[in-house]
Amino acid sequence: MDKQIKKKIWTVKRIATYSGIALFVIFIGYQFIFADRRSKLKIEKDKITISDVKRGVFQEFIPQTGVIEPARTVYLDAVEGGTIKRVVAESGSMLKAGDVILELSNLNREITVLTQEANLNESINRVRETRLQLNQNDLQQRQTLALIESQLQILGPQYLRQKQLFEKKLISKQEFEKTEADYKYNLQNKKITYEVYRIDSLDRKRQMAQMNFSEMKMTQSLDGMGKILDNLVIRAPLDGQLSRPQLDAGQNVNPGQRLGQVDVVGSYKVKVPIDELYLPRITTGLHATTTFNNKDYALQIMYIYPTIINGRFDVDMDFVGDVPPGIRRGQSLRLRIELGQSSEELLLPVGGFYKDTGGNWVFVLDGENKAVRRDVKLGRKNTENFEVLEGLKPGDKVITSSYENFGNNEVLMLN
């Protein structure tokens, strides 16, 4: 009799099949749940720049180029016009105050000055003659008063004696009346003469004050006339080095024309043009540094020019402490002008990444061979560092070179 054989449900083949299906499902699930599906890009590590994020002193400054100028310059402008008679000092000459630089000739001006001087001298002489006449008149009036007083000194006692004698009938009436008339006449004459003298004295005092003032003004004008001809000789106003354009004998010069300048030697300032964007933040007293012959020098803003030309304004800076040896007028210096007080901040070195990300995100190393995109927030910037506000911590390593070839990938695999 045949024995029925039961068919096995879990054969090796079936077990293998179901196991394969289960593994496939698990793999698919892992891919959906756990696998990194971010876009990746492989790059060569030696072609990028990696910088460390660290704490340090942040100093906000702007790089500018300044031009060295003498600390003090006096310009030579022609006060009087004329023809150049003689050129004495050449451009570049070292001058002492008062040294003659050039001489001008102006015949018409010289004749005018001489005529005006003669007229002023004549007017001064007339004033002095008038003053002399007033003084003589004053003397005559005082002499007249003195003479009247002298007569009264004689007639007064005589009148009193004769009055007593007349009352006693010892002299004639005619003799007494003559003496009385002379005495009273001199009394009245003294009164009138003194009143005239008083009025004349007040008027004479006023006239004297006016004449003294007029004479003083005319004397000053006379001195000024002499200085007009002195203006035809151009002299150095102080010790320094002369700089002037080409000037030749016979050349015509107009009033107000600039004939050159004298620069004080050994004292310098730096004139720096700055973009008007920074005007609200620029104040006198701000410091700057420059490097000359591998040595750093400090400067300070001393003056801010009020006018803005072509979107820029100028400031004058003086050296603080040592002045670089060997500098010359017109030489350029690269400056770093500080815009405020320094402070300790989290710093990220400046790099080409900023133009691709706008400072909104960066690639941060995750291990040795991978960099991951991370959102950040950057603040102020100087030529060396960004101020990090959010997204990074000390010790992070950031790719700071250009991201131009990274596309939209979120992960970089470093080879």
Disulfide bonds with the S-S distance in Angstrom:
none
